[in-house]
Amino acid sequence: MPTTSPLANSRTEPDGSAVVRVLSYNVRSLRDDTDAVARVITACAPDLVLVQEAPLFFRWRKQLARLAADSGLVILTGGGTAAGPAVLCSLRATVERTEDVLLPLTPGHFRRGLATAVVRIAGARLGVVACHLGLSAAERQEQAGMLLDRLAGLGVTHAVAGGDINEGPGGRAFGRLTSVLQDCRATAPWGAEHTFPAKDPDRRIDAIFVTKGVEVLGCGVPTGLPGVTGSDLRAATDHLPVLAALRIPAAQDGP
């Protein structure tokens, strides 16, 4: 059963480890209520936001920058250059490097990509990947493998990946990810479970995953979190966000 206790706030531990909040959110190209999206993000007080379906076309950078500013964050990487996934961050994060990756195009399907980064927060070093997997099962399965390869190639001990998986925990792509990574929701349930559709959610197709060694303190849809209203969640976009609190050990590896 999910816990109803408050989700851990961001903080730095005496040993240099970092408690961070990570939010994953499909914002549907900001076609709905952008102010509601910003209010939800702000109320979640994240250190990192893994965005899916960031604006791709006319003045997409300006739209994404406005969302970041309205949420008290900055753009870390991604957006149009990653075919939709993006990463926003608070000033708590020090950026080591970023890379936007376009995945191979599946004929007849939308181009997919990954927004990736390595950051330092307090004494912790963390790899970050935002993703949005494809609509066909075969495509998702292949892209899940590419995501794992990209995580392994970041050269970090601890990493977080998240996004719109387009299938639930029973799917093959989801299973491929959880064969290597922790499913944060399954590890430490908190808040609500289902993420889609926002107005009457009945499935969990959005998720946050972490590597072994990262402690998951809680993860779920932040319904009931102070400042997150049902009206904003329904108006913001067609997905509900997923919020996780993670404890990242202090780094033992170098850049």
C-alpha positions as CSV (number, residue, x, y, z in Angstrom):
1,M,0.0,0.0,0.0
2,P,1.3,3.5,-0.8
3,T,2.4,5.5,2.2
4,T,0.4,8.7,3.1
5,S,3.3,10.2,5.0
6,P,4.8,13.4,3.6
7,L,7.3,13.0,0.8
8,A,10.9,13.8,1.7
9,N,12.1,17.3,0.9
10,S,15.3,18.0,-0.9
11,R,18.3,18.2,1.4
12,T,22.0,17.5,1.8
13,E,23.0,14.8,4.3
14,P,26.1,15.2,6.6
15,D,28.0,12.5,4.6
16,G,27.5,14.5,1.3
17,S,24.7,12.3,0.0
18,A,21.8,14.2,-1.5
19,V,18.0,13.7,-1.2
20,V,16.6,14.9,-4.5
21,R,13.1,15.2,-5.9
22,V,12.6,14.1,-9.5
23,L,9.4,14.8,-11.5
24,S,8.4,13.1,-14.7
25,Y,5.7,14.9,-16.7
26,N,4.3,14.6,-20.2
27,V,3.1,18.2,-21.0
28,R,1.5,17.5,-24.4
29,S,3.5,20.3,-26.2
30,L,2.0,22.8,-23.7
31,R,-1.2,22.8,-25.7
32,D,-3.5,22.9,-22.7
33,D,-3.2,25.1,-19.6
34,T,0.5,26.1,-19.3
35,D,-0.1,28.1,-16.1
36,A,-1.5,24.9,-14.5
37,V,1.5,22.9,-15.6
38,A,3.8,25.5,-14.0
39,R,1.8,25.5,-10.8
40,V,2.0,21.7,-10.5
41,I,5.7,21.7,-11.1
42,T,6.3,24.5,-8.6
43,A,4.2,22.7,-5.9
44,C,6.3,19.5,-6.4
45,A,9.5,21.5,-5.7
46,P,11.7,19.2,-7.9
47,D,15.4,19.4,-8.4
48,L,15.0,17.7,-11.8
49,V,12.1,17.6,-14.2
50,L,12.0,14.9,-16.9
51,V,9.7,16.4,-19.5
52,Q,8.0,14.6,-22.4
53,E,6.4,16.2,-25.4
54,A,8.1,19.5,-24.9
55,P,7.2,22.0,-27.8
56,L,8.9,21.1,-31.0
57,F,8.0,23.7,-33.6
58,F,7.5,27.5,-33.7
59,R,9.6,29.2,-31.0
60,W,9.9,25.9,-29.0
61,R,12.9,27.2,-27.0
62,K,11.0,30.3,-25.9
63,Q,8.0,28.2,-24.8
64,L,10.2,25.8,-22.8
65,A,12.2,28.6,-21.3
66,R,9.0,30.3,-20.2
67,L,7.8,27.1,-18.5
68,A,11.1,26.7,-16.7
69,A,11.1,30.3,-15.5
70,D,7.5,30.1,-14.4
71,S,8.4,27.0,-12.4
72,G,11.5,28.5,-10.8
73,L,13.8,26.3,-12.9
74,V,16.2,26.5,-15.8
75,I,16.5,24.4,-19.0
76,L,19.2,21.7,-18.6
77,T,18.9,20.0,-22.0
78,G,16.6,18.7,-24.7
79,G,13.3,19.8,-26.3
80,G,13.3,20.0,-30.1
81,T,16.8,18.7,-30.3
82,A,15.8,15.5,-28.6
83,A,12.5,15.1,-30.4
84,G,10.5,16.0,-27.3
85,P,12.1,14.9,-24.1
86,A,13.8,17.6,-22.0
87,V,15.3,18.1,-18.6
88,L,14.7,21.1,-16.4
89,C,16.6,21.6,-13.1
90,S,16.9,23.8,-10.1
91,L,20.0,25.8,-9.3
92,R,20.9,23.1,-6.9
93,A,22.2,21.1,-9.8
94,T,25.7,21.7,-11.2
95,V,25.9,20.5,-14.8
96,E,28.8,18.4,-15.8
97,R,27.7,17.5,-19.4
98,T,24.6,17.1,-21.6
99,E,23.8,15.3,-24.8
100,D,20.6,15.0,-26.8
101,V,20.2,11.8,-28.7
102,L,17.9,11.0,-31.7
103,L,17.0,7.4,-31.8
104,P,16.7,5.5,-35.1
105,L,13.5,6.4,-37.0
106,T,10.9,3.6,-37.2
107,P,9.2,4.0,-40.7
108,G,5.7,5.3,-40.3
109,H,6.3,6.4,-36.6
110,F,7.2,9.6,-34.9
111,R,10.9,10.2,-34.3
112,R,12.0,9.5,-30.7
113,G,14.9,10.8,-28.7
114,L,16.6,11.0,-25.3
115,A,17.6,14.0,-23.3
116,T,20.6,13.1,-21.2
117,A,22.9,14.7,-18.7
118,V,25.3,14.2,-15.8
119,V,24.9,16.5,-12.9
120,R,26.3,17.0,-9.4
121,I,23.9,17.8,-6.5
122,A,25.7,18.3,-3.2
123,G,28.2,15.5,-3.0
124,A,26.3,13.2,-5.3
125,R,26.9,12.6,-9.0
126,L,23.9,11.6,-11.1
127,G,23.2,10.5,-14.6
128,V,19.9,11.7,-16.0
129,V,17.8,10.5,-18.9
130,A,14.4,11.7,-20.1
131,C,12.6,9.5,-22.5
132,H,9.3,9.0,-24.4
133,L,9.0,5.5,-25.9
134,G,7.2,4.6,-29.1
135,L,3.6,3.5,-29.8
136,S,4.3,0.0,-31.1
137,A,5.4,-2.8,-28.7
138,A,8.4,-3.8,-30.9
139,E,9.6,-0.2,-31.2
140,R,9.3,0.3,-27.4
141,Q,11.2,-2.9,-26.7
142,E,14.1,-1.8,-28.9
143,Q,14.1,1.7,-27.5
144,A,14.2,0.4,-24.0
145,G,17.4,-1.4,-24.8
146,M,18.9,1.8,-26.3
147,L,17.9,3.7,-23.2
148,L,19.8,1.1,-21.0
149,D,22.8,1.3,-23.3
150,R,22.8,5.1,-23.0
151,L,22.6,4.9,-19.2
152,A,25.5,2.5,-19.1
153,G,27.5,4.8,-21.3
154,L,27.1,7.8,-19.1
155,G,30.0,6.6,-16.9
156,V,28.3,7.1,-13.6
157,T,27.5,4.8,-10.7
158,H,24.0,6.3,-10.0
159,A,21.4,7.4,-12.5
160,V,17.7,8.2,-12.9
161,A,15.6,7.7,-16.0
162,G,12.0,8.5,-16.5
163,G,9.2,9.3,-18.9
164,D,6.2,8.2,-20.8
165,I,6.8,4.5,-21.4
166,N,3.5,4.1,-23.3
167,E,2.8,0.8,-21.6
168,G,2.3,-0.5,-18.1
169,P,4.5,-2.7,-15.8
170,G,3.2,-5.8,-17.6
171,G,4.7,-4.7,-20.9
172,R,7.9,-6.1,-22.4
173,A,9.7,-2.8,-22.7
174,F,8.8,-2.0,-19.1
175,G,10.0,-5.4,-18.0
176,R,13.3,-4.9,-19.9
177,L,13.9,-1.7,-18.0
178,T,13.1,-3.2,-14.6
179,S,15.4,-6.2,-15.3
180,V,18.2,-3.7,-14.8
181,L,16.7,-0.7,-12.9
182,Q,14.5,-0.2,-9.9
183,D,10.9,0.9,-10.7
184,C,10.6,3.7,-8.1
185,R,6.8,3.3,-7.8
186,A,7.0,-0.4,-7.1
187,T,9.9,0.0,-4.7
188,A,8.4,2.7,-2.5
189,P,4.8,3.5,-3.3
190,W,3.6,7.0,-2.4
191,G,0.7,9.1,-3.6
192,A,-1.5,7.7,-6.4
193,E,-0.6,5.1,-8.9
194,H,-2.3,5.6,-12.3
195,T,-1.1,8.3,-14.6
196,F,-3.3,8.3,-17.7
197,P,-5.7,9.7,-18.8
198,A,-5.5,12.7,-16.5
199,K,-9.2,13.2,-16.2
200,D,-10.0,9.5,-15.3
201,P,-6.7,7.6,-14.9
202,D,-6.9,3.9,-15.1
203,R,-3.3,2.8,-16.0
204,R,0.3,3.5,-15.1
205,I,2.3,4.3,-18.3
206,D,4.6,7.0,-16.9
207,A,7.4,6.0,-14.6
208,I,10.7,6.8,-13.0
209,F,13.6,4.3,-12.7
210,V,16.9,4.4,-10.9
211,T,20.0,2.3,-10.8
212,K,20.9,0.0,-7.9
213,G,22.3,1.9,-4.9
214,V,19.9,4.8,-5.2
215,E,17.5,4.7,-2.2
216,V,13.9,5.4,-3.2
217,L,12.1,7.2,-0.4
218,G,8.7,7.5,-2.2
219,C,7.2,7.7,-5.7
220,G,3.8,8.3,-7.2
221,V,1.3,10.8,-8.6
222,P,1.4,13.8,-6.2
223,T,-2.3,14.0,-5.5
224,G,-2.8,15.6,-2.1
225,L,0.6,17.2,-2.1
226,P,0.1,20.8,-0.8
227,G,-0.3,23.1,-3.7
228,V,-1.2,20.4,-6.2
229,T,-5.0,20.7,-7.0
230,G,-7.2,18.2,-8.9
231,S,-8.3,21.0,-11.2
232,D,-4.8,21.9,-12.1
233,L,-3.9,18.2,-12.7
234,R,-6.8,17.8,-15.0
235,A,-6.3,21.1,-16.9
236,A,-2.6,21.0,-17.3
237,T,-2.2,18.1,-19.8
238,D,-3.6,14.6,-20.6
239,H,-1.0,12.8,-18.3
240,L,-0.5,13.0,-14.6
241,P,3.0,13.6,-13.3
242,V,5.1,11.2,-11.3
243,L,7.2,12.5,-8.4
244,A,10.0,10.6,-6.7
245,A,12.2,11.4,-3.7
246,L,15.6,9.7,-3.9
247,R,18.7,9.5,-1.8
248,I,21.8,9.6,-3.9
249,P,25.0,8.4,-2.2
250,A,28.0,10.8,-2.2
251,A,30.1,10.3,-5.3
252,Q,33.1,8.0,-5.2
253,D,33.7,8.3,-8.9
254,G,35.4,11.2,-10.7
255,P,34.2,13.0,-13.9
